[in-house]
Amino acid sequence: MQVTETLSESLKRGFKIVVEEKQLAQKRKQRLTELGHDMNIPGFRPGKIPLTVVEQRYGKSVQNEVVNEAISNAIRETLDERGLRPARQPSITLKEGYKKGDNLEFSFEVELIPDFDIPDLKDIHLTRLMAKPDEKAVKDAFDTIAKRQRKFKEINEIRPVAKGDVLTVDFVGKVDNVPFEGGTADNVDVEIGGKGFIPGFAEQIDGMTPGEEKAITVTFPENYQVKNLAGKKAIFDIKAKKIKETVIPEVNDEFAKELGFENLEKLKDAVEKQIVSEYDEMSRIRLKRDILDILAEKVTFGVPAGLVDTEFNQIWQRIENDRKNDLLDEEDKNKDEEILKADYRKIAERRVRLGLLVVEIGRINSITISEDELVQAMRAEAMRYPGQEKEVMEFFQKNPQAVESIRGPLYENKVIDYIKELAIIEDKEVTAEELTQMPTVKN
């Protein structure tokens, strides 16, 4: 194998490689012989099928297999011999006009993982914020649970509907004065102040009285699931029919029993445990963010441009979607696009740099994700879709890329846990408000 370096620029390397045809011919013959032993053709004894017959059937596929294997092996050997670690898959160019019988000549370019020093993890000092649930937190949780268990009671009183009520309506929707499919319905319950309808629908029927008729104008969201309606204005003729008042149950022993608890005290214990779990998770997230912030300050090294481009493109796609749906941060709304792109490219560089650092810390400390850990994480993800757990697991089995989307965060958290074991951590008790008021960071 002949190797010629053609590019050495920052973290980019390029090589031209020539693999002699006699090596490929030997591999082809070996593979065809293996296939011949397994073939069963009438008129030939098993294992005695001539290579010419085997080649007639499998020659093309074996040639492709041998070439691909030769390219893969040549790239791996070239990088290993030079101690180079690729940051992503290399781009490969096969010599134009290559055919069977020629020496295999190709070139490839690759971006490399840079060399960098791991900071002293024992020199990381952290403050872990801790909080305990107080009576207000428990009461707020009870209020939330009670609202979820609310019921609606029809009233005979004729009055304007108000926020929190449910108004039963008939409606006919029109676009360009023409009724559209799915835009007509009777006896539909609309919660005033609730979600689930087109933006502006429930707000404009607030204050209507049973028997009243009204026309309202709404605009379907740009990302509306019915494509022919997305972004269009529609007029709805509304007829109000009846009002249902919201009835929120009293939180007592009877309420607790309806939820499956022995009494109110048992429900309170469960609620407090849930709040503690939520606070612990917030504490863990803050500590992880602090670790990454400290690491970002301790390391500075060049990062592969291709990885930054990929990360930036993912971030920018989200930014464009947020801008389209008017969800951008107020700070970002006032920025020029070029300035905004420059800001988020810095964020992309930071993420790539920290990602490489986390992976390297894990590598040199032999941190791995076991199959059991991966399966447990996939099952936890599947549990987020009640009734579809089997389908989600089958999706993971058929899509290795989806599995990697689970493995990546799992690996990162495992490395962060390793860093926490070495770091100096001081616990500090704070109020729930202090813990939950997490600073907004774009990292």
Backbone torsions as a table, in degrees:
resi	resn	phi	psi	omega
1	MET	NA	129.0	178.9
2	GLN	-104.0	128.6	-178.2
3	VAL	-123.9	127.0	177.8
4	THR	-126.2	124.1	177.8
5	GLU	-76.5	129.1	-177.3
6	THR	-114.3	-13.2	-178.1
7	LEU	-149.7	131.5	173.9
8	SER	-145.0	91.2	-173.5
9	GLU	-138.0	108.2	-179.2
10	SER	55.3	-118.0	-179.5
11	LEU	-98.1	14.3	179.1
12	LYS	-106.0	139.3	174.4
13	ARG	-133.8	146.4	176.6
14	GLY	-134.5	145.4	-178.1
15	PHE	-141.2	147.5	170.7
16	LYS	-111.0	131.6	-174.0
17	ILE	-128.3	138.9	175.4
18	VAL	-124.7	123.2	176.2
19	VAL	-110.6	125.5	-175.3
20	GLU	-66.5	143.7	-177.4
21	GLU	-60.7	-33.7	-177.0
22	LYS	-62.9	-31.2	175.8
23	GLN	-68.1	-40.3	179.1
24	LEU	-67.7	-39.9	-179.2
25	ALA	-62.3	-40.4	178.7
26	GLN	-63.0	-41.7	178.6
27	LYS	-66.5	-40.1	179.5
28	ARG	-63.2	-44.8	-179.2
29	LYS	-62.5	-42.5	179.3
30	GLN	-61.4	-43.9	-178.8
31	ARG	-69.6	-40.9	179.0
32	LEU	-65.0	-37.3	177.9
33	THR	-63.3	-42.3	178.0
34	GLU	-61.6	-42.3	179.5
35	LEU	-66.6	-37.4	-179.5
36	GLY	-62.7	-33.8	179.1
37	HIS	-66.2	-28.5	-176.6
38	ASP	-95.7	-9.7	-177.3
39	MET	-78.6	151.4	177.9
40	ASN	-131.9	102.2	-177.3
41	ILE	-121.6	128.9	178.1
42	PRO	-55.3	134.2	179.4
43	GLY	96.9	-9.2	178.5
44	PHE	-125.2	140.7	176.4
45	ARG	-75.1	144.2	178.5
46	PRO	-54.3	130.7	178.7
47	GLY	84.1	-2.9	-177.9
48	LYS	-117.5	20.5	-179.1
49	ILE	-77.3	127.1	-179.5
50	PRO	-59.0	144.9	-179.7
51	LEU	-60.4	-30.6	179.4
52	THR	-62.1	-37.3	179.0
53	VAL	-70.3	-42.9	178.9
54	VAL	-62.4	-40.5	-178.6
55	GLU	-67.4	-33.4	177.2
56	GLN	-59.1	-36.4	-177.5
57	ARG	-85.7	-40.1	-169.7
58	TYR	-121.7	5.5	-174.4
59	GLY	-56.1	-45.8	-176.3
60	LYS	-66.6	-45.5	-178.6
61	SER	-67.9	-36.0	178.0
62	VAL	-67.0	-40.0	177.5
63	GLN	-59.4	-46.0	178.6
64	ASN	-62.4	-41.4	-179.6
65	GLU	-63.2	-44.1	-178.1
66	VAL	-66.4	-42.2	-179.9
67	VAL	-64.1	-46.8	-179.8
68	ASN	-61.6	-41.3	179.0
69	GLU	-65.8	-40.1	-179.7
70	ALA	-64.5	-42.3	178.6
71	ILE	-63.5	-46.6	-179.4
72	SER	-60.7	-46.1	-179.3
73	ASN	-65.5	-39.6	-178.3
74	ALA	-65.4	-41.3	178.8
75	ILE	-64.8	-46.7	-179.2
76	ARG	-60.3	-45.4	-179.5
77	GLU	-64.0	-41.0	-179.0
78	THR	-61.3	-45.6	-179.2
79	LEU	-70.7	-42.0	-179.3
80	ASP	-62.3	-43.2	-177.7
81	GLU	-62.7	-28.0	-177.5
82	ARG	-101.3	2.0	179.1
83	GLY	66.0	33.3	-178.8
84	LEU	-100.9	136.1	179.7
85	ARG	-113.5	117.8	-177.9
86	PRO	-71.4	140.1	177.2
87	ALA	-86.2	-21.7	-179.9
88	ARG	-157.6	175.0	-179.4
89	GLN	-62.9	135.4	179.9
90	PRO	-70.2	155.2	172.3
91	SER	-91.7	130.1	-171.5
92	ILE	-117.3	136.0	176.1
93	THR	-126.7	115.6	178.6
94	LEU	-82.6	139.8	-179.9
95	LYS	-57.6	131.9	-177.2
96	GLU	-62.7	137.0	177.5
97	GLY	86.4	5.4	-179.7
98	TYR	-61.6	137.3	177.1
99	LYS	-144.8	163.0	179.6
100	LYS	-56.6	133.3	-178.3
101	GLY	105.7	-18.5	176.8
102	ASP	-88.4	158.4	166.3
103	ASN	-62.7	142.3	178.7
104	LEU	-81.3	115.7	-179.6
105	GLU	-123.5	125.6	178.6
106	PHE	-149.9	165.9	176.2
107	SER	-129.3	155.3	176.1
108	PHE	-146.8	150.2	174.5
109	GLU	-123.1	146.1	-175.3
110	VAL	-147.8	145.9	171.7
111	GLU	-95.1	143.2	-172.4
112	LEU	-109.7	152.1	168.9
113	ILE	-76.0	125.7	-176.6
114	PRO	-72.0	160.3	172.0
115	ASP	-83.9	135.5	178.0
116	PHE	-155.2	159.1	-179.0
117	ASP	-91.8	141.1	174.9
118	ILE	-82.1	126.9	178.7
119	PRO	-66.1	160.7	178.8
120	ASP	-70.0	107.5	-176.0
121	LEU	-69.3	-21.8	178.7
122	LYS	-76.6	-9.9	-179.1
123	ASP	-96.9	12.2	178.7
124	ILE	-91.5	123.0	179.7
125	HIS	-109.8	129.1	-174.4
126	LEU	-132.5	153.1	171.5
127	THR	-117.2	118.9	179.8
128	ARG	-96.0	116.6	179.0
129	LEU	-80.5	131.6	-179.2
130	MET	-126.7	145.6	178.3
131	ALA	-141.6	152.3	176.7
132	LYS	-116.6	146.9	180.0
133	PRO	-69.1	132.0	175.5
134	ASP	-102.2	-178.1	-176.8
135	GLU	-62.6	-36.3	179.6
136	LYS	-63.2	-43.1	-179.5
137	ALA	-62.7	-40.9	179.0
138	VAL	-66.5	-43.6	179.2
139	LYS	-61.6	-44.1	178.7
140	ASP	-60.7	-38.3	178.9
141	ALA	-66.7	-43.1	176.5
142	PHE	-58.9	-43.6	-180.0
143	ASP	-60.9	-41.4	179.8
144	THR	-64.3	-44.1	179.6
145	ILE	-63.2	-42.9	-179.4
146	ALA	-62.9	-40.4	178.9
147	LYS	-64.7	-35.3	177.9
148	ARG	-66.8	-28.0	-179.1
149	GLN	-94.7	12.7	-177.2
150	ARG	-61.9	154.2	176.4
151	LYS	-123.2	165.2	-179.0
152	PHE	-121.9	128.6	-175.6
153	LYS	-118.3	125.4	179.5
154	GLU	-68.5	139.2	-179.2
155	ILE	-115.6	153.2	178.5
156	ASN	-92.2	-16.9	-178.3
157	GLU	-65.8	135.6	176.1
158	ILE	-93.5	109.4	-179.0
159	ARG	-153.2	163.9	176.5
160	PRO	-65.2	141.7	177.2
161	VAL	-70.4	145.9	-177.8
162	ALA	-128.7	168.7	-179.9
163	LYS	-57.4	133.6	-177.5
164	GLY	98.7	-22.8	176.2
165	ASP	-77.9	165.7	171.4
166	VAL	-115.5	126.9	178.9
167	LEU	-108.0	124.4	176.6
168	THR	-87.6	125.9	-174.8
169	VAL	-134.3	157.7	162.4
170	ASP	-106.0	145.1	176.8
171	PHE	-148.5	155.1	174.5
172	VAL	-130.1	119.5	-179.7
173	GLY	-99.1	140.4	-179.0
174	LYS	-135.0	141.0	171.5
175	VAL	-119.1	125.9	-174.2
176	ASP	55.0	38.9	177.1
177	ASN	66.7	16.3	178.7
178	VAL	-120.2	124.3	177.3
179	PRO	-57.0	138.1	180.0
180	PHE	-110.4	157.1	-176.8
181	GLU	-61.0	130.5	-179.8
182	GLY	83.4	2.7	-176.7
183	GLY	-97.8	4.3	180.0
184	THR	-120.8	133.1	179.8
185	ALA	-159.4	154.8	177.7
186	ASP	-118.8	151.1	174.7
187	ASN	54.0	49.3	178.5
188	VAL	-96.7	129.1	178.3
189	ASP	-87.1	124.8	178.2
190	VAL	-120.5	120.0	178.4
191	GLU	-83.1	123.8	-179.6
192	ILE	-74.4	120.7	-176.1
193	GLY	91.9	-3.9	179.4
194	GLY	-90.4	-177.4	-179.1
195	LYS	-115.5	168.6	174.7
196	GLY	119.0	-17.6	177.9
197	PHE	-105.0	172.3	177.8
198	ILE	-59.2	137.7	178.8
199	PRO	-53.0	129.7	179.9
200	GLY	96.2	-13.5	-177.7
201	PHE	-70.4	-59.6	-177.1
202	ALA	-64.5	-34.6	-178.0
203	GLU	-63.3	-36.2	-175.3
204	GLN	-82.6	-13.5	176.0
205	ILE	-99.3	-1.7	174.1
206	ASP	-60.1	128.9	179.4
207	GLY	96.0	-4.7	177.7
208	MET	-71.4	153.8	179.9
209	THR	-113.7	140.8	177.5
210	PRO	-48.1	132.4	-177.2
211	GLY	96.7	-18.5	-178.7
212	GLU	-77.7	145.4	175.5
213	GLU	-119.3	147.2	-173.8
214	LYS	-158.9	146.7	174.5
215	ALA	-107.3	131.0	178.4
216	ILE	-123.4	154.8	178.4
217	THR	-117.2	127.9	178.3
218	VAL	-131.5	161.4	176.7
219	THR	-118.3	124.7	178.1
220	PHE	-66.7	142.4	178.4
221	PRO	-60.4	153.1	179.0
222	GLU	-62.1	-29.9	-179.5
223	ASN	-98.9	23.2	-179.4
224	TYR	-59.8	140.8	-172.4
225	GLN	-65.7	-26.8	176.1
226	VAL	-89.8	104.7	-168.4
227	LYS	-59.3	-37.8	-175.9
228	ASN	-73.5	-6.6	177.1
229	LEU	-107.6	-15.0	-175.5
230	ALA	-55.7	127.5	176.3
231	GLY	77.5	-0.1	-176.4
232	LYS	-94.4	152.3	174.8
233	LYS	-85.8	142.7	179.0
234	ALA	-136.4	146.6	174.8
235	ILE	-106.9	129.3	177.8
236	PHE	-113.7	124.7	171.8
237	ASP	-87.0	116.8	-173.5
238	ILE	-108.9	138.0	170.4
239	LYS	-124.8	115.4	178.9
240	ALA	-78.3	136.1	-174.7
241	LYS	-117.4	-50.1	-178.9
242	LYS	-156.5	161.1	-178.4
243	ILE	-115.5	140.0	171.8
244	LYS	-119.0	128.4	177.7
245	GLU	-85.3	148.8	176.1
246	THR	-79.7	130.3	176.9
247	VAL	-117.6	111.2	179.8
248	ILE	-95.4	124.0	-176.2
249	PRO	-66.9	152.6	175.4
250	GLU	-76.3	137.2	-179.5
251	VAL	-84.2	103.3	-179.6
252	ASN	-147.4	-170.4	-178.9
253	ASP	-59.5	-40.2	-178.5
254	GLU	-63.8	-41.9	177.8
255	PHE	-61.4	-44.3	180.0
256	ALA	-61.1	-40.6	179.9
257	LYS	-64.5	-36.5	178.4
258	GLU	-63.9	-25.5	178.0
259	LEU	-91.0	1.3	176.6
260	GLY	95.2	13.1	179.0
261	PHE	-104.9	154.7	-176.9
262	GLU	-64.0	-41.1	179.5
263	ASN	-161.4	-177.9	-177.2
264	LEU	-64.4	-35.6	-179.1
265	GLU	-62.7	-40.5	178.0
266	LYS	-65.5	-39.1	176.9
267	LEU	-63.5	-41.7	179.5
268	LYS	-61.9	-41.4	178.0
269	ASP	-59.2	-44.4	-179.1
270	ALA	-65.0	-40.3	179.4
271	VAL	-64.3	-43.9	-179.9
272	GLU	-62.7	-40.3	178.6
273	LYS	-63.7	-39.3	178.9
274	GLN	-65.5	-40.7	179.0
275	ILE	-65.1	-43.1	177.9
276	VAL	-58.5	-43.0	178.9
277	SER	-61.2	-41.6	179.0
278	GLU	-66.7	-41.4	178.3
279	TYR	-64.4	-41.4	178.9
280	ASP	-61.5	-38.8	179.5
281	GLU	-66.8	-41.6	176.6
282	MET	-61.2	-42.0	179.1
283	SER	-62.4	-41.9	-180.0
284	ARG	-64.0	-42.2	-179.5
285	ILE	-64.0	-43.0	179.6
286	ARG	-64.5	-41.5	-179.4
287	LEU	-65.0	-40.4	177.8
288	LYS	-62.3	-44.1	178.9
289	ARG	-61.6	-41.2	179.4
290	ASP	-63.6	-39.9	178.3
291	ILE	-61.5	-46.4	-179.4
292	LEU	-65.1	-38.0	177.4
293	ASP	-61.5	-44.0	-179.3
294	ILE	-65.9	-43.3	178.4
295	LEU	-61.8	-40.3	179.9
296	ALA	-61.6	-32.5	178.9
297	GLU	-76.2	-27.8	-174.0
298	LYS	-86.9	-19.1	-175.7
299	VAL	-121.5	138.7	173.3
300	THR	-141.6	112.9	175.5
301	PHE	-152.3	155.1	179.5
302	GLY	-65.2	147.3	-178.9
303	VAL	-122.0	151.0	-179.3
304	PRO	-59.9	127.3	-176.8
305	ALA	-61.3	-36.1	-179.1
306	GLY	-63.6	-39.9	177.9
307	LEU	-66.7	-38.5	178.7
308	VAL	-65.6	-42.2	179.1
309	ASP	-59.8	-44.6	-179.4
310	THR	-63.0	-45.4	179.8
311	GLU	-64.8	-43.7	-179.7
312	PHE	-62.8	-42.6	-179.4
313	ASN	-61.3	-37.6	177.3
314	GLN	-66.3	-43.2	179.2
315	ILE	-64.6	-44.9	-175.3
316	TRP	-66.9	-33.2	176.3
317	GLN	-61.5	-40.9	177.7
318	ARG	-66.8	-40.3	179.6
319	ILE	-61.8	-43.3	-179.8
320	GLU	-65.1	-37.7	177.0
321	ASN	-65.6	-41.5	178.6
322	ASP	-64.0	-39.9	179.8
323	ARG	-66.4	-40.3	179.3
324	LYS	-61.1	-36.0	-177.6
325	ASN	-100.0	14.7	178.1
326	ASP	56.0	45.8	-179.2
327	LEU	-114.7	7.0	180.0
328	LEU	-64.8	149.1	172.1
329	ASP	-59.1	148.2	-180.0
330	GLU	-57.4	-38.0	179.7
331	GLU	-61.8	-40.8	-178.4
332	ASP	-74.1	-30.2	-178.4
333	LYS	-59.6	-30.5	-175.1
334	ASN	-92.7	4.6	-176.9
335	LYS	-95.4	145.7	171.7
336	ASP	-64.7	146.6	-174.8
337	GLU	-59.9	-39.3	-179.5
338	GLU	-65.8	-38.4	177.2
339	ILE	-66.6	-41.1	179.3
340	LEU	-62.5	-42.9	178.7
341	LYS	-63.6	-40.8	179.5
342	ALA	-63.7	-40.4	178.5
343	ASP	-61.7	-45.8	-176.1
344	TYR	-77.5	-22.2	173.1
345	ARG	-68.5	-36.8	175.6
346	LYS	-62.9	-38.6	177.3
347	ILE	-64.5	-40.9	178.3
348	ALA	-62.5	-42.4	178.1
349	GLU	-61.5	-42.7	179.2
350	ARG	-61.4	-45.7	-179.0
351	ARG	-62.2	-42.7	-179.9
352	VAL	-65.1	-44.7	-179.2
353	ARG	-61.2	-46.1	179.2
354	LEU	-66.5	-36.6	178.3
355	GLY	-61.8	-44.9	178.5
356	LEU	-64.5	-39.2	179.9
357	LEU	-65.1	-44.8	-179.7
358	VAL	-62.1	-44.0	179.6
359	VAL	-62.3	-41.2	-179.1
360	GLU	-67.3	-40.9	176.3
361	ILE	-60.0	-42.8	178.6
362	GLY	-64.9	-40.4	-177.5
363	ARG	-65.1	-48.3	-175.4
364	ILE	-73.8	-15.6	178.2
365	ASN	-107.5	14.9	174.0
366	SER	55.4	39.3	177.3
367	ILE	-85.7	126.1	-178.1
368	THR	-135.4	165.7	174.5
369	ILE	-108.1	118.9	-180.0
370	SER	-76.2	162.1	178.6
371	GLU	-62.5	-37.3	178.7
372	ASP	-62.7	-43.3	179.0
373	GLU	-63.1	-39.6	-179.2
374	LEU	-67.1	-43.5	179.7
375	VAL	-63.9	-41.6	178.4
376	GLN	-61.3	-40.4	179.0
377	ALA	-66.6	-38.8	178.4
378	MET	-66.8	-38.9	177.8
379	ARG	-65.5	-39.3	178.0
380	ALA	-62.3	-39.4	177.5
381	GLU	-66.4	-40.9	179.3
382	ALA	-63.8	-32.6	-179.3
383	MET	-66.1	-15.9	177.7
384	ARG	-73.8	-7.8	-179.3
385	TYR	-124.3	76.3	-177.0
386	PRO	-53.9	133.3	-179.9
387	GLY	86.7	-10.8	-178.8
388	GLN	-122.3	17.2	-175.2
389	GLU	-56.9	-44.3	-177.8
390	LYS	-62.4	-43.7	-178.9
391	GLU	-64.2	-38.5	-179.9
392	VAL	-65.4	-43.9	179.3
393	MET	-64.0	-38.6	177.5
394	GLU	-65.1	-36.2	177.6
395	PHE	-61.8	-43.8	178.1
396	PHE	-61.4	-41.3	-178.5
397	GLN	-63.1	-31.6	-176.5
398	LYS	-94.0	-9.7	-175.0
399	ASN	-130.5	91.1	-179.9
400	PRO	-56.7	-32.0	-179.9
401	GLN	-64.6	-36.0	178.3
402	ALA	-67.5	-36.2	177.8
403	VAL	-63.8	-40.1	179.7
404	GLU	-65.2	-30.0	177.8
405	SER	-67.6	-20.8	174.8
406	ILE	-87.6	-42.2	-176.2
407	ARG	-63.7	-40.4	-175.7
408	GLY	-56.9	-59.1	178.8
409	PRO	-61.3	-34.4	179.0
410	LEU	-63.1	-43.7	179.4
411	TYR	-65.6	-43.9	-179.7
412	GLU	-59.3	-45.9	-179.5
413	ASN	-64.2	-34.3	179.9
414	LYS	-68.6	-37.8	176.7
415	VAL	-67.9	-40.8	178.0
416	ILE	-60.9	-41.2	177.7
417	ASP	-61.9	-37.5	178.0
418	TYR	-64.5	-41.9	179.5
419	ILE	-63.7	-40.5	179.7
420	LYS	-60.9	-33.5	179.6
421	GLU	-65.3	-30.5	-177.7
422	LEU	-92.2	-28.4	-175.5
423	ALA	-71.4	161.4	174.9
424	ILE	-94.0	116.2	-174.1
425	ILE	-120.0	127.7	175.6
426	GLU	-109.9	126.0	178.5
427	ASP	-83.0	138.7	179.1
428	LYS	-134.6	122.3	179.9
429	GLU	-82.6	130.5	-179.4
430	VAL	-132.1	173.2	176.5
431	THR	-77.1	163.1	178.1
432	ALA	-60.2	-37.6	-179.6
433	GLU	-63.5	-42.5	179.7
434	GLU	-64.9	-37.7	-179.7
435	LEU	-69.8	-42.0	-174.7
436	THR	-79.7	-18.4	178.5
437	GLN	-83.1	71.6	-178.5
438	MET	-77.9	130.1	178.7
439	PRO	-59.6	143.9	177.4
440	THR	-81.3	120.9	179.0
441	VAL	-128.6	144.5	-179.5
442	LYS	-107.9	77.1	-179.0
443	ASN	-134.9	NA	NA
